[in-house]
């Protein structure tokens, strides 16, 4: 007897997350890890390296954005339907420092038809909020991972 991934949303989310991460060299190159995924949710982390620092000796905002954007991408693709970002905003609240373990937690706020809204909170290892990101998603054709019947 095989597990029916069609009817198990958690198994489908894990399958989609694994498939996406395996073909995501950008997230891999920055040392991001996918720590948790479930339907409409993803948590990713990344350690701030010395080559991620800006002229103020803090984490460049672009890296914080990339972590938030990756968590957003994994959350909105967790239903195994190819989904892309249609727009986003980010507010920076506090700096990241070299050596910090940044955690981005993406939570679905709405999913209506092909359009979704996701909020991502980026924190440091002490739980301090560094950034708030809101992304709008749009579902396109195709599946993230093939599901064998």
N, CA, C and O atoms as CSV, one atom per row, in Angstrom:
chain,resi,resn,atom,element,x,y,z
A,1,UNK,N,N,0.840,-1.187,0.000
A,1,UNK,CA,C,0.000,0.000,0.000
A,1,UNK,C,C,0.881,1.245,0.000
A,1,UNK,O,O,1.816,1.343,0.795
A,2,UNK,N,N,0.597,2.172,-0.865
A,2,UNK,CA,C,1.379,3.404,-0.958
A,2,UNK,C,C,0.649,4.524,-0.244
A,2,UNK,O,O,-0.571,4.488,-0.085
A,3,UNK,N,N,1.417,5.528,0.189
A,3,UNK,CA,C,0.770,6.684,0.798
A,3,UNK,C,C,0.220,7.556,-0.323
A,3,UNK,O,O,0.899,7.794,-1.322
A,4,UNK,N,N,-0.984,8.021,-0.159
A,4,UNK,CA,C,-1.611,8.839,-1.188
A,4,UNK,C,C,-1.298,10.299,-0.926
A,4,UNK,O,O,-1.990,10.964,-0.155
A,5,UNK,N,N,-0.241,10.801,-1.580
A,5,UNK,CA,C,0.191,12.189,-1.368
A,5,UNK,C,C,-0.842,13.189,-1.879
A,5,UNK,O,O,-0.833,14.355,-1.483
A,6,UNK,N,N,-1.738,12.728,-2.763
A,6,UNK,CA,C,-2.774,13.619,-3.273
A,6,UNK,C,C,-3.689,14.081,-2.146
A,6,UNK,O,O,-4.186,15.207,-2.175
A,7,UNK,N,N,-3.915,13.228,-1.160
A,7,UNK,CA,C,-4.863,13.517,-0.090
A,7,UNK,C,C,-4.189,13.894,1.221
A,7,UNK,O,O,-4.879,14.110,2.217
A,8,UNK,N,N,-2.881,13.979,1.251
A,8,UNK,CA,C,-2.156,14.315,2.479
A,8,UNK,C,C,-1.449,15.656,2.282
A,8,UNK,O,O,-0.343,15.698,1.744
A,9,UNK,N,N,-2.082,16.754,2.715
A,9,UNK,CA,C,-1.494,18.084,2.481
A,9,UNK,C,C,-0.088,18.240,3.066
A,9,UNK,O,O,0.752,18.909,2.464
A,10,UNK,N,N,0.185,17.638,4.227
A,10,UNK,CA,C,1.503,17.768,4.830
A,10,UNK,C,C,2.558,17.049,3.995
A,10,UNK,O,O,3.639,17.591,3.768
A,11,UNK,N,N,2.257,15.840,3.538
A,11,UNK,CA,C,3.208,15.099,2.692
A,11,UNK,C,C,3.454,15.845,1.385
A,11,UNK,O,O,4.579,15.875,0.887
A,12,UNK,N,N,2.412,16.441,0.834
A,12,UNK,CA,C,2.553,17.207,-0.404
A,12,UNK,C,C,3.431,18.434,-0.189
A,12,UNK,O,O,4.269,18.755,-1.033
A,13,UNK,N,N,3.245,19.121,0.935
A,13,UNK,CA,C,4.068,20.292,1.256
A,13,UNK,C,C,5.537,19.893,1.389
A,13,UNK,O,O,6.420,20.584,0.881
A,14,UNK,N,N,5.795,18.775,2.073
A,14,UNK,CA,C,7.173,18.314,2.253
A,14,UNK,C,C,7.801,17.919,0.921
A,14,UNK,O,O,8.973,18.203,0.677
A,15,UNK,N,N,7.026,17.267,0.061
A,15,UNK,CA,C,7.521,16.880,-1.260
A,15,UNK,C,C,7.851,18.120,-2.096
A,15,UNK,O,O,8.906,18.183,-2.728
A,16,UNK,N,N,6.952,19.099,-2.098
A,16,UNK,CA,C,7.179,20.334,-2.861
A,16,UNK,C,C,8.399,21.073,-2.318
A,16,UNK,O,O,9.224,21.566,-3.088
A,17,UNK,N,N,8.514,21.150,-0.987
A,17,UNK,CA,C,9.654,21.836,-0.378
A,17,UNK,C,C,10.972,21.185,-0.737
A,17,UNK,O,O,11.941,21.872,-1.061
A,18,UNK,N,N,11.014,19.866,-0.683
A,18,UNK,CA,C,12.239,19.128,-1.021
A,18,UNK,C,C,12.615,19.363,-2.488
A,18,UNK,O,O,13.776,19.625,-2.805
A,19,UNK,N,N,11.623,19.267,-3.376
A,19,UNK,CA,C,11.885,19.445,-4.807
A,19,UNK,C,C,12.372,20.863,-5.099
A,19,UNK,O,O,13.315,21.053,-5.867
A,20,UNK,N,N,11.730,21.855,-4.489
A,20,UNK,CA,C,12.135,23.246,-4.730
A,20,UNK,C,C,13.548,23.511,-4.218
A,20,UNK,O,O,14.355,24.139,-4.904
A,21,UNK,N,N,13.842,23.030,-3.006
A,21,UNK,CA,C,15.157,23.299,-2.419
A,21,UNK,C,C,16.264,22.676,-3.269
A,21,UNK,O,O,17.319,23.281,-3.460
A,22,UNK,N,N,16.022,21.467,-3.779
A,22,UNK,CA,C,17.045,20.774,-4.576
A,22,UNK,C,C,17.407,21.550,-5.837
A,22,UNK,O,O,18.522,21.409,-6.338
A,23,UNK,N,N,16.500,22.361,-6.360
A,23,UNK,CA,C,16.803,23.122,-7.585
A,23,UNK,C,C,16.804,24.623,-7.316
A,23,UNK,O,O,16.397,25.416,-8.165
A,24,UNK,N,N,17.266,25.005,-6.121
A,24,UNK,CA,C,17.338,26.416,-5.715
A,24,UNK,C,C,18.770,26.774,-5.336
A,24,UNK,O,O,19.091,26.862,-4.151
A,25,UNK,N,N,19.644,26.984,-6.342
A,25,UNK,CA,C,21.046,27.276,-6.026
A,25,UNK,C,C,21.227,28.597,-5.287
A,25,UNK,O,O,22.199,28.737,-4.544
A,26,UNK,N,N,20.344,29.561,-5.457
A,26,UNK,CA,C,20.494,30.852,-4.776
A,26,UNK,C,C,20.376,30.672,-3.258
A,26,UNK,O,O,21.227,31.144,-2.505
A,27,UNK,N,N,19.327,29.995,-2.821
A,27,UNK,CA,C,19.151,29.758,-1.379
A,27,UNK,C,C,20.278,28.893,-0.834
A,27,UNK,O,O,20.798,29.151,0.252
A,28,UNK,N,N,20.650,27.873,-1.584
A,28,UNK,CA,C,21.732,26.992,-1.141
A,28,UNK,C,C,23.044,27.758,-0.995
A,28,UNK,O,O,23.769,27.560,-0.020
A,29,UNK,N,N,23.358,28.638,-1.961
A,29,UNK,CA,C,24.629,29.367,-1.952
A,29,UNK,C,C,24.744,30.284,-0.739
A,29,UNK,O,O,25.848,30.550,-0.262
A,30,UNK,N,N,23.606,30.768,-0.238
A,30,UNK,CA,C,23.630,31.644,0.940
A,30,UNK,C,C,23.567,30.859,2.242
A,30,UNK,O,O,23.541,31.445,3.325
A,31,UNK,N,N,23.543,29.538,2.138
A,31,UNK,CA,C,23.519,28.706,3.336
A,31,UNK,C,C,22.151,28.623,3.985
A,31,UNK,O,O,22.045,28.260,5.157
A,32,UNK,N,N,21.106,28.953,3.248
A,32,UNK,CA,C,19.756,28.863,3.810
A,32,UNK,C,C,19.357,27.404,3.979
A,32,UNK,O,O,19.722,26.543,3.178
A,33,UNK,N,N,18.600,27.150,5.042
A,33,UNK,CA,C,18.023,25.830,5.239
A,33,UNK,C,C,16.516,25.969,5.378
A,33,UNK,O,O,16.016,26.950,5.928
A,34,UNK,N,N,15.806,24.978,4.874
A,34,UNK,CA,C,14.360,24.897,5.042
A,34,UNK,C,C,14.122,24.083,6.297
A,34,UNK,O,O,14.307,22.866,6.298
A,35,UNK,N,N,13.713,24.751,7.367
A,35,UNK,CA,C,13.603,24.106,8.671
A,35,UNK,C,C,12.230,23.515,8.940
A,35,UNK,O,O,12.107,22.554,9.699
A,36,UNK,N,N,11.193,24.079,8.324
A,36,UNK,CA,C,9.835,23.565,8.512
A,36,UNK,C,C,8.984,24.018,7.343
A,36,UNK,O,O,9.154,25.117,6.816
A,37,UNK,N,N,8.061,23.146,6.946
A,37,UNK,CA,C,7.104,23.498,5.890
A,37,UNK,C,C,5.815,22.754,6.169
A,37,UNK,O,O,5.815,21.597,6.589
A,38,UNK,N,N,4.727,23.442,5.928
A,38,UNK,CA,C,3.402,22.837,5.962
A,38,UNK,C,C,2.526,23.688,5.040
A,38,UNK,O,O,2.964,24.751,4.600
A,39,UNK,N,N,1.318,23.254,4.740
A,39,UNK,CA,C,0.500,24.037,3.817
A,39,UNK,C,C,0.358,25.495,4.258
A,39,UNK,O,O,-0.156,25.783,5.339
A,40,UNK,N,N,0.824,26.411,3.397
A,40,UNK,CA,C,0.719,27.833,3.683
A,40,UNK,C,C,1.727,28.376,4.669
A,40,UNK,O,O,1.558,29.486,5.174
A,41,UNK,N,N,2.778,27.616,4.958
A,41,UNK,CA,C,3.748,28.021,5.978
A,41,UNK,C,C,5.132,27.486,5.615
A,41,UNK,O,O,5.269,26.381,5.091
A,42,UNK,N,N,6.163,28.299,5.908
A,42,UNK,CA,C,7.545,27.819,5.789
A,42,UNK,C,C,8.422,28.602,6.753
A,42,UNK,O,O,8.196,29.787,7.000
A,43,UNK,N,N,9.421,27.926,7.290
A,43,UNK,CA,C,10.422,28.580,8.141
A,43,UNK,C,C,11.798,28.225,7.597
A,43,UNK,O,O,12.132,27.055,7.413
A,44,UNK,N,N,12.600,29.283,7.340
A,44,UNK,CA,C,13.948,29.098,6.820
A,44,UNK,C,C,14.928,29.874,7.689
A,44,UNK,O,O,14.560,30.851,8.340
A,45,UNK,N,N,16.174,29.429,7.690
A,45,UNK,CA,C,17.193,30.136,8.471
A,45,UNK,C,C,18.460,30.294,7.658
A,45,UNK,O,O,18.705,29.574,6.690
A,46,UNK,N,N,19.273,31.280,8.092
A,46,UNK,CA,C,20.522,31.606,7.395
A,46,UNK,C,C,21.446,32.306,8.390
A,46,UNK,O,O,21.030,33.224,9.098
A,47,UNK,N,N,22.695,31.866,8.437
A,47,UNK,CA,C,23.688,32.518,9.279
A,47,UNK,C,C,24.302,33.692,8.519
A,47,UNK,O,O,24.642,33.562,7.343
A,48,UNK,N,N,24.445,34.847,9.194
A,48,UNK,CA,C,25.045,36.027,8.571
A,48,UNK,C,C,26.562,35.843,8.527
A,48,UNK,O,O,27.223,35.749,9.561
A,49,UNK,N,N,27.099,35.795,7.298
A,49,UNK,CA,C,28.541,35.635,7.101
A,49,UNK,C,C,29.193,36.999,6.940
A,49,UNK,O,O,28.514,38.002,6.718
A,50,UNK,N,N,30.518,37.026,7.054
A,50,UNK,CA,C,31.246,38.287,6.926
A,50,UNK,C,C,31.076,38.902,5.538
A,50,UNK,O,O,31.097,40.125,5.399
A,51,UNK,N,N,30.908,38.063,4.504
A,51,UNK,CA,C,30.737,38.604,3.152
A,51,UNK,C,C,29.313,39.093,2.884
A,51,UNK,O,O,29.002,39.488,1.761
A,52,UNK,N,N,28.446,39.074,3.897
A,52,UNK,CA,C,27.083,39.596,3.785
A,52,UNK,C,C,26.938,40.962,4.455
A,52,UNK,O,O,25.846,41.527,4.515
A,53,UNK,N,N,28.065,41.482,4.959
A,53,UNK,CA,C,28.008,42.753,5.688
A,53,UNK,C,C,28.126,43.934,4.737
A,53,UNK,O,O,28.779,43.851,3.697
A,54,UNK,N,N,27.479,45.037,5.113
A,54,UNK,CA,C,27.552,46.266,4.327
A,54,UNK,C,C,28.576,47.222,4.937
A,54,UNK,O,O,29.335,46.831,5.824
A,55,UNK,N,N,28.601,48.453,4.475
A,55,UNK,CA,C,29.559,49.448,4.950
A,55,UNK,C,C,29.344,49.897,6.381
A,55,UNK,O,O,30.182,50.607,6.937
A,56,UNK,N,N,28.239,49.496,6.987
A,56,UNK,CA,C,27.984,49.791,8.405
A,56,UNK,C,C,28.302,48.596,9.292
A,56,UNK,O,O,28.008,48.612,10.487
A,57,UNK,N,N,28.901,47.560,8.714
A,57,UNK,CA,C,29.240,46.319,9.426
A,57,UNK,C,C,27.994,45.607,9.956
A,57,UNK,O,O,28.044,44.921,10.977
A,58,UNK,N,N,26.864,45.785,9.236
A,58,UNK,CA,C,25.643,45.037,9.550
A,58,UNK,C,C,25.227,44.259,8.307
A,58,UNK,O,O,25.724,44.511,7.209
A,59,UNK,N,N,24.324,43.326,8.486
A,59,UNK,CA,C,23.884,42.501,7.363
A,59,UNK,C,C,23.215,43.373,6.309
A,59,UNK,O,O,22.292,44.128,6.615
A,60,UNK,N,N,23.675,43.268,5.085
A,60,UNK,CA,C,23.087,44.012,3.968
A,60,UNK,C,C,21.611,43.642,3.864
A,60,UNK,O,O,21.251,42.468,3.955
A,61,UNK,N,N,20.763,44.646,3.675
A,61,UNK,CA,C,19.330,44.412,3.592
A,61,UNK,C,C,18.929,43.457,2.481
A,61,UNK,O,O,17.914,42.768,2.585
A,62,UNK,N,N,19.717,43.415,1.427
A,62,UNK,CA,C,19.407,42.501,0.331
A,62,UNK,C,C,19.429,41.047,0.753
A,62,UNK,O,O,18.641,40.244,0.255
A,63,UNK,N,N,20.325,40.700,1.667
A,63,UNK,CA,C,20.380,39.316,2.151
A,63,UNK,C,C,19.190,39.006,3.042
A,63,UNK,O,O,18.636,37.908,2.982
A,64,UNK,N,N,18.795,39.964,3.869
A,64,UNK,CA,C,17.606,39.773,4.702
A,64,UNK,C,C,16.390,39.607,3.793
A,64,UNK,O,O,15.534,38.755,4.033
A,65,UNK,N,N,16.324,40.434,2.748
A,65,UNK,CA,C,15.238,40.333,1.777
A,65,UNK,C,C,15.228,38.956,1.115
A,65,UNK,O,O,14.169,38.343,0.979
A,66,UNK,N,N,16.397,38.467,0.704
A,66,UNK,CA,C,16.455,37.163,0.032
A,66,UNK,C,C,15.969,36.043,0.929
A,66,UNK,O,O,15.275,35.135,0.471
A,67,UNK,N,N,16.331,36.098,2.211
A,67,UNK,CA,C,15.860,35.075,3.141
A,67,UNK,C,C,14.342,35.141,3.266
A,67,UNK,O,O,13.669,34.112,3.198
A,68,UNK,N,N,13.803,36.333,3.446
A,68,UNK,CA,C,12.347,36.493,3.562
A,68,UNK,C,C,11.656,36.045,2.277
A,68,UNK,O,O,10.630,35.366,2.326
A,69,UNK,N,N,12.215,36.421,1.134
A,69,UNK,CA,C,11.628,36.076,-0.158
A,69,UNK,C,C,11.647,34.570,-0.387
A,69,UNK,O,O,10.698,34.017,-0.944
A,70,UNK,N,N,12.712,33.905,0.033
A,70,UNK,CA,C,12.777,32.449,-0.111
A,70,UNK,C,C,11.734,31.770,0.770
A,70,UNK,O,O,11.056,30.846,0.321
A,71,UNK,N,N,11.597,32.217,2.019
A,71,UNK,CA,C,10.581,31.631,2.901
A,71,UNK,C,C,9.187,31.838,2.302
A,71,UNK,O,O,8.357,30.930,2.326
A,72,UNK,N,N,8.937,33.025,1.770
A,72,UNK,CA,C,7.678,33.327,1.084
A,72,UNK,C,C,7.457,32.349,-0.067
A,72,UNK,O,O,6.365,31.801,-0.218
A,73,UNK,N,N,8.486,32.131,-0.875
A,73,UNK,CA,C,8.365,31.235,-2.023
A,73,UNK,C,C,8.022,29.813,-1.589
A,73,UNK,O,O,7.166,29.170,-2.197
A,74,UNK,N,N,8.674,29.324,-0.558
A,74,UNK,CA,C,8.400,27.966,-0.101
A,74,UNK,C,C,6.997,27.858,0.479
A,74,UNK,O,O,6.320,26.851,0.267
A,75,UNK,N,N,6.551,28.875,1.205
A,75,UNK,CA,C,5.202,28.845,1.775
A,75,UNK,C,C,4.144,28.834,0.679
A,75,UNK,O,O,3.200,28.046,0.739
A,76,UNK,N,N,4.292,29.699,-0.321
A,76,UNK,CA,C,3.227,29.784,-1.329
A,76,UNK,C,C,3.287,28.646,-2.346
A,76,UNK,O,O,2.320,28.447,-3.081
A,77,UNK,N,N,4.370,27.903,-2.415
A,77,UNK,CA,C,4.450,26.721,-3.274
A,77,UNK,C,C,4.149,25.432,-2.521
A,77,UNK,O,O,4.251,24.346,-3.090
A,78,UNK,N,N,3.782,25.540,-1.256
A,78,UNK,CA,C,3.598,24.365,-0.404
A,78,UNK,C,C,2.377,23.526,-0.764
A,78,UNK,O,O,2.212,22.423,-0.242
A,79,UNK,N,N,1.528,24.026,-1.641
A,79,UNK,CA,C,0.385,23.224,-2.104
A,79,UNK,C,C,0.739,22.435,-3.358
A,79,UNK,O,O,-0.102,21.727,-3.913
A,80,UNK,N,N,1.995,22.560,-3.804
A,80,UNK,CA,C,2.550,21.872,-4.970
A,80,UNK,C,C,2.062,22.443,-6.300
A,80,UNK,O,O,2.201,21.789,-7.334
A,81,UNK,N,N,1.495,23.642,-6.292
A,81,UNK,CA,C,1.163,24.338,-7.534
A,81,UNK,C,C,2.219,25.411,-7.765
A,81,UNK,O,O,2.531,26.179,-6.855
A,82,UNK,N,N,2.773,25.470,-8.979
A,82,UNK,CA,C,3.775,26.497,-9.286
A,82,UNK,C,C,3.183,27.868,-8.997
A,82,UNK,O,O,2.148,28.244,-9.547
A,83,UNK,N,N,3.855,28.602,-8.129
A,83,UNK,CA,C,3.379,29.905,-7.684
A,83,UNK,C,C,4.553,30.866,-7.662
A,83,UNK,O,O,5.640,30.518,-7.201
A,84,UNK,N,N,4.333,32.076,-8.162
A,84,UNK,CA,C,5.392,33.076,-8.240
A,84,UNK,C,C,5.000,34.314,-7.454
A,84,UNK,O,O,3.828,34.519,-7.135
A,85,UNK,N,N,5.983,35.126,-7.149
A,85,UNK,CA,C,5.724,36.381,-6.480
A,85,UNK,C,C,5.191,37.402,-7.463
A,85,UNK,O,O,5.688,37.515,-8.584
A,86,UNK,N,N,4.169,38.154,-7.038
A,86,UNK,CA,C,3.593,39.198,-7.883
A,86,UNK,C,C,3.936,40.584,-7.350
A,86,UNK,O,O,3.712,41.587,-8.028
A,87,UNK,N,N,4.474,40.639,-6.149
A,87,UNK,CA,C,4.853,41.910,-5.549
A,87,UNK,C,C,5.132,41.712,-4.075
A,87,UNK,O,O,4.658,40.754,-3.465
A,88,UNK,N,N,5.905,42.624,-3.507
A,88,UNK,CA,C,6.203,42.499,-2.089
A,88,UNK,C,C,6.709,43.825,-1.543
A,88,UNK,O,O,7.119,44.718,-2.285
A,89,UNK,N,N,6.663,43.920,-0.225
A,89,UNK,CA,C,7.254,45.056,0.481
A,89,UNK,C,C,8.035,44.504,1.665
A,89,UNK,O,O,7.778,43.398,2.141
A,90,UNK,N,N,8.995,45.300,2.129
A,90,UNK,CA,C,9.746,44.908,3.318
A,90,UNK,C,C,10.011,46.153,4.151
A,90,UNK,O,O,10.295,47.228,3.621
A,91,UNK,N,N,9.914,45.988,5.449
A,91,UNK,CA,C,10.272,47.041,6.393
A,91,UNK,C,C,11.385,46.499,7.274
A,91,UNK,O,O,11.251,45.434,7.878
A,92,UNK,N,N,12.480,47.238,7.342
A,92,UNK,CA,C,13.617,46.847,8.178
A,92,UNK,C,C,13.449,47.506,9.542
A,92,UNK,O,O,13.226,48.713,9.632
A,93,UNK,N,N,13.557,46.712,10.599
A,93,UNK,CA,C,13.304,47.187,11.956
A,93,UNK,C,C,14.570,47.285,12.795
A,93,UNK,O,O,14.686,48.167,13.645
A,94,UNK,N,N,15.521,46.382,12.560
A,94,UNK,CA,C,16.753,46.340,13.349
A,94,UNK,C,C,17.827,45.652,12.516
A,94,UNK,O,O,17.507,44.881,11.611
A,95,UNK,N,N,19.096,45.920,12.808
A,95,UNK,CA,C,20.168,45.329,12.004
A,95,UNK,C,C,20.476,43.883,12.386
A,95,UNK,O,O,20.311,43.465,13.532
A,96,UNK,N,N,20.929,43.139,11.377
A,96,UNK,CA,C,21.503,41.820,11.623
A,96,UNK,C,C,23.007,41.973,11.767
A,96,UNK,O,O,23.605,42.861,11.159
A,97,UNK,N,N,23.605,41.128,12.551
A,97,UNK,CA,C,25.049,41.198,12.818
A,97,UNK,C,C,25.755,39.934,12.334
A,97,UNK,O,O,25.147,38.872,12.197
A,98,UNK,N,N,27.033,40.074,12.083
A,98,UNK,CA,C,27.828,38.910,11.684
A,98,UNK,C,C,27.681,37.808,12.731
A,98,UNK,O,O,27.797,38.046,13.933
A,99,UNK,N,N,27.424,36.595,12.238
A,99,UNK,CA,C,27.264,35.441,13.118
A,99,UNK,C,C,25.826,35.187,13.544
A,99,UNK,O,O,25.512,34.097,14.023
A,100,UNK,N,N,24.943,36.174,13.378
A,100,UNK,CA,C,23.533,35.975,13.744
A,100,UNK,C,C,22.931,34.845,12.920
A,100,UNK,O,O,23.232,34.698,11.735
A,101,UNK,N,N,22.083,34.053,13.553
A,101,UNK,CA,C,21.269,33.079,12.834
A,101,UNK,C,C,19.917,33.739,12.596
A,101,UNK,O,O,19.123,33.910,13.522
A,102,UNK,N,N,19.670,34.104,11.349
A,102,UNK,CA,C,18.411,34.750,11.001
A,102,UNK,C,C,17.369,33.682,10.684
A,102,UNK,O,O,17.666,32.682,10.030
A,103,UNK,N,N,16.157,33.908,11.152
A,103,UNK,CA,C,15.051,32.984,10.911
A,103,UNK,C,C,13.915,33.760,10.262
A,103,UNK,O,O,13.487,34.796,10.770
A,104,UNK,N,N,13.434,33.251,9.138
A,104,UNK,CA,C,12.298,33.851,8.441
A,104,UNK,C,C,11.123,32.889,8.530
A,104,UNK,O,O,11.214,31.731,8.121
A,105,UNK,N,N,10.024,33.388,9.070
A,105,UNK,CA,C,8.824,32.575,9.212
A,105,UNK,C,C,7.730,33.180,8.333
A,105,UNK,O,O,7.291,34.308,8.555
A,106,UNK,N,N,7.297,32.408,7.328
A,106,UNK,CA,C,6.294,32.859,6.360
A,106,UNK,C,C,4.958,32.217,6.685
A,106,UNK,O,O,4.860,30.999,6.830
A,107,UNK,N,N,3.924,33.054,6.798
A,107,UNK,CA,C,2.592,32.586,7.172
A,107,UNK,C,C,1.571,33.116,6.166
A,107,UNK,O,O,1.505,34.316,5.897
A,108,UNK,N,N,0.792,32.213,5.627
A,108,UNK,CA,C,-0.261,32.597,4.697
A,108,UNK,C,C,-1.338,33.398,5.433
A,108,UNK,O,O,-1.821,32.997,6.492
A,109,UNK,N,N,-1.698,34.535,4.846
A,109,UNK,CA,C,-2.763,35.369,5.406
A,109,UNK,C,C,-4.061,35.208,4.635
A,109,UNK,O,O,-5.144,35.308,5.212
A,110,UNK,N,N,-3.960,34.961,3.339
A,110,UNK,CA,C,-5.143,34.790,2.492
A,110,UNK,C,C,-4.752,34.011,1.247
A,110,UNK,O,O,-3.645,34.163,0.732
A,111,UNK,N,N,-5.659,33.183,0.769
A,111,UNK,CA,C,-5.478,32.478,-0.495
A,111,UNK,C,C,-6.847,32.381,-1.151
A,111,UNK,O,O,-7.711,31.615,-0.724
A,112,UNK,N,N,-7.021,33.175,-2.194
A,112,UNK,CA,C,-8.295,33.236,-2.902
A,112,UNK,C,C,-8.035,32.990,-4.373
A,112,UNK,O,O,-7.408,33.808,-5.046
A,113,UNK,N,N,-8.512,31.875,-4.868
A,113,UNK,CA,C,-8.255,31.530,-6.264
A,113,UNK,C,C,-6.768,31.360,-6.501
A,113,UNK,O,O,-6.116,30.544,-5.848
A,114,UNK,N,N,-6.232,32.132,-7.437
A,114,UNK,CA,C,-4.812,32.019,-7.781
A,114,UNK,C,C,-3.944,33.024,-7.040
A,114,UNK,O,O,-2.735,33.072,-7.267
A,115,UNK,N,N,-4.531,33.827,-6.160
A,115,UNK,CA,C,-3.804,34.907,-5.503
A,115,UNK,C,C,-3.707,34.676,-4.001
A,115,UNK,O,O,-4.687,34.306,-3.354
A,116,UNK,N,N,-2.512,34.899,-3.454
A,116,UNK,CA,C,-2.315,34.746,-2.017
A,116,UNK,C,C,-1.562,35.932,-1.439
A,116,UNK,O,O,-0.907,36.688,-2.156
A,117,UNK,N,N,-1.671,36.074,-0.125
A,117,UNK,CA,C,-0.937,37.095,0.618
A,117,UNK,C,C,-0.242,36.388,1.778
A,117,UNK,O,O,-0.855,35.617,2.516
A,118,UNK,N,N,1.061,36.670,1.922
A,118,UNK,CA,C,1.888,36.005,2.936
A,118,UNK,C,C,2.670,37.044,3.712
A,118,UNK,O,O,3.213,37.983,3.129
A,119,UNK,N,N,2.731,36.880,5.023
A,119,UNK,CA,C,3.556,37.729,5.870
A,119,UNK,C,C,4.755,36.928,6.354
A,119,UNK,O,O,4.628,35.776,6.771
A,120,UNK,N,N,5.913,37.556,6.290
A,120,UNK,CA,C,7.157,36.920,6.720
A,120,UNK,C,C,7.795,37.799,7.784
A,120,UNK,O,O,7.987,38.998,7.584
A,121,UNK,N,N,8.121,37.190,8.915
A,121,UNK,CA,C,8.835,37.882,9.985
A,121,UNK,C,C,10.249,37.322,10.045
A,121,UNK,O,O,10.439,36.109,10.128
A,122,UNK,N,N,11.245,38.210,10.004
A,122,UNK,CA,C,12.640,37.792,10.115
A,122,UNK,C,C,13.137,38.201,11.497
A,122,UNK,O,O,13.046,39.364,11.890
A,123,UNK,N,N,13.663,37.222,12.224
A,123,UNK,CA,C,14.187,37.475,13.571
A,123,UNK,C,C,15.636,37.007,13.642
A,123,UNK,O,O,16.111,36.257,12.790
A,124,UNK,N,N,16.331,37.476,14.694
A,124,UNK,CA,C,17.690,36.980,14.948
A,124,UNK,C,C,17.620,35.872,15.996
A,124,UNK,O,O,16.533,35.486,16.426
A,125,UNK,N,N,18.763,35.370,16.396
A,125,UNK,CA,C,18.813,34.256,17.331
A,125,UNK,C,C,18.206,34.550,18.692
A,125,UNK,O,O,17.840,33.633,19.427
A,126,UNK,N,N,18.102,35.820,19.024
A,126,UNK,CA,C,17.513,36.201,20.313
A,126,UNK,C,C,16.019,36.462,20.183
A,126,UNK,O,O,15.371,36.828,21.164
A,127,UNK,N,N,15.466,36.280,18.996
A,127,UNK,CA,C,14.048,36.504,18.778
A,127,UNK,C,C,13.679,37.943,18.462
A,127,UNK,O,O,12.498,38.275,18.369
A,128,UNK,N,N,14.690,38.806,18.294
A,128,UNK,CA,C,14.421,40.213,17.952
A,128,UNK,C,C,13.971,40.313,16.498
A,128,UNK,O,O,14.598,39.729,15.614
A,129,UNK,N,N,12.903,41.037,16.249
A,129,UNK,CA,C,12.407,41.197,14.885
A,129,UNK,C,C,13.298,42.167,14.119
A,129,UNK,O,O,13.505,43.307,14.533
A,130,UNK,N,N,13.824,41.682,12.984
A,130,UNK,CA,C,14.692,42.502,12.140
A,130,UNK,C,C,13.946,43.078,10.945
A,130,UNK,O,O,14.265,44.174,10.485
A,131,UNK,N,N,12.955,42.349,10.440
A,131,UNK,CA,C,12.243,42.809,9.250
A,131,UNK,C,C,10.864,42.173,9.175
A,131,UNK,O,O,10.627,41.068,9.665
A,132,UNK,N,N,9.955,42.924,8.536
A,132,UNK,CA,C,8.610,42.442,8.214
A,132,UNK,C,C,8.446,42.537,6.703
A,132,UNK,O,O,8.663,43.595,6.112
A,133,UNK,N,N,8.065,41.432,6.088
A,133,UNK,CA,C,7.941,41.312,4.631
A,133,UNK,C,C,6.523,40.859,4.336
A,133,UNK,O,O,6.005,39.963,5.003
A,134,UNK,N,N,5.898,41.464,3.352
A,134,UNK,CA,C,4.589,40.984,2.874
A,134,UNK,C,C,4.711,40.706,1.392
A,134,UNK,O,O,5.143,41.563,0.622
A,135,UNK,N,N,4.326,39.493,0.994
A,135,UNK,CA,C,4.394,39.099,-0.399
A,135,UNK,C,C,3.034,38.713,-0.941
A,135,UNK,O,O,2.208,38.129,-0.240
A,136,UNK,N,N,2.815,39.050,-2.203
A,136,UNK,CA,C,1.597,38.643,-2.912
A,136,UNK,C,C,2.006,37.584,-3.922
A,136,UNK,O,O,2.972,37.759,-4.665
A,137,UNK,N,N,1.271,36.494,-3.944
A,137,UNK,CA,C,1.611,35.394,-4.840
A,137,UNK,C,C,0.577,35.242,-5.944
A,137,UNK,O,O,-0.571,35.667,-5.819
A,138,UNK,N,N,1.028,34.618,-7.034
A,138,UNK,CA,C,0.131,34.314,-8.151
A,138,UNK,C,C,0.439,32.897,-8.631
A,138,UNK,O,O,1.580,32.581,-8.968
A,139,UNK,N,N,-0.575,32.060,-8.660
A,139,UNK,CA,C,-0.420,30.684,-9.119
A,139,UNK,C,C,-0.380,30.663,-10.639
A,139,UNK,O,O,-1.204,31.287,-11.307
A,140,UNK,N,N,0.600,29.930,-11.174
A,140,UNK,CA,C,0.732,29.744,-12.618
A,140,UNK,C,C,0.511,28.266,-12.928
A,140,UNK,O,O,0.168,27.497,-12.030
A,141,UNK,N,N,0.701,27.857,-14.175
A,141,UNK,CA,C,0.420,26.471,-14.523
A,141,UNK,C,C,1.531,25.542,-14.049
A,141,UNK,O,O,2.680,25.953,-13.881
A,142,UNK,N,N,1.168,24.304,-13.842
A,142,UNK,CA,C,2.131,23.250,-13.527
A,142,UNK,C,C,2.276,22.962,-12.051
A,142,UNK,O,O,1.795,23.698,-11.191
A,143,UNK,N,N,2.963,21.855,-11.789
A,143,UNK,CA,C,3.207,21.395,-10.422
A,143,UNK,C,C,4.675,21.577,-10.067
A,143,UNK,O,O,5.545,21.534,-10.937
A,144,UNK,N,N,4.941,21.779,-8.794
A,144,UNK,CA,C,6.308,21.907,-8.307
A,144,UNK,C,C,7.013,20.555,-8.418
A,144,UNK,O,O,8.130,20.465,-8.929
A,145,UNK,N,N,6.344,19.508,-7.934
A,145,UNK,CA,C,6.918,18.163,-7.953
A,145,UNK,C,C,5.884,17.198,-8.515
A,145,UNK,O,O,4.694,17.308,-8.218
A,146,UNK,N,N,6.344,16.257,-9.323
A,146,UNK,CA,C,5.428,15.244,-9.847
A,146,UNK,C,C,5.035,14.305,-8.717
A,146,UNK,O,O,5.868,13.895,-7.909
A,147,UNK,N,N,3.771,13.977,-8.678
A,147,UNK,CA,C,3.255,13.074,-7.642
A,147,UNK,C,C,2.892,11.769,-8.332
A,147,UNK,O,O,2.050,11.727,-9.230
A,148,UNK,N,N,3.553,10.702,-7.886
A,148,UNK,CA,C,3.288,9.395,-8.487
A,148,UNK,C,C,2.045,8.789,-7.847
A,148,UNK,O,O,1.911,8.773,-6.623
A,149,UNK,N,N,1.152,8.300,-8.671
A,149,UNK,CA,C,-0.105,7.711,-8.173
A,149,UNK,C,C,0.149,6.319,-7.644
A,149,UNK,O,O,-0.778,5.655,-7.181
